[in-house]
């Protein structure tokens, strides 16, 4: 377990370093607003398996389950519970609507944290409201993509950048009815590194 946490910590650091900025063209406003981003969040009851890669060729696999909860005000929220084997690694709580997918609470080994990170929005560009002051952009729609879990259509591409940092960018791909299927780091020199891919998804 300790080795796994060290591996994931190293990968997380890698994410922060590479979420830099470069020139990106967003989709037009009409195209973005026509997207119902709630369709790109996994349904309650789904189990997803991911493969994470590092630059040394090592991999780690994790399993996520999507569940429904009611908060203290009686509002329904969904949460993703991530596990490494039998051990819970994190729990992430979301508010999901047609306009945005917002991460509002995280429970992990570091403690309990309230957030308001907008991971998806039906806009060409938005402030993600994370600690890095990242900007999210919808940079492509209606893509077809194949990952270990299978082939997906109507995939959207979301690019995240940190203003002022020109080292690279983070690109996430989302498929309808499944959610995140692939994460890629793109360096300023044009080299790409696959950080994670969806291995399987089942209801």
Buried (B, 14 or more C-beta within 10 A) or exposed (E): EEEBBEBBEEBEEBBBEBBBBBEBEBBEEEBBBEBEBBBBBBBBEBBBBBBBBBEEEEBBBBBBBBBEEEEEEEEEBBBBBBBBEEEEBBBBBBBBEEBBBBBBBBBEEEEEEEBEBBBBBBBBBBEBBBEBEBBBBBBBBEBEBEBEBEEBEBBBBBBBBBEEBEBBBBBBBBBBBBBBBBBBBBBBEEEEBEBBBBBBBEE
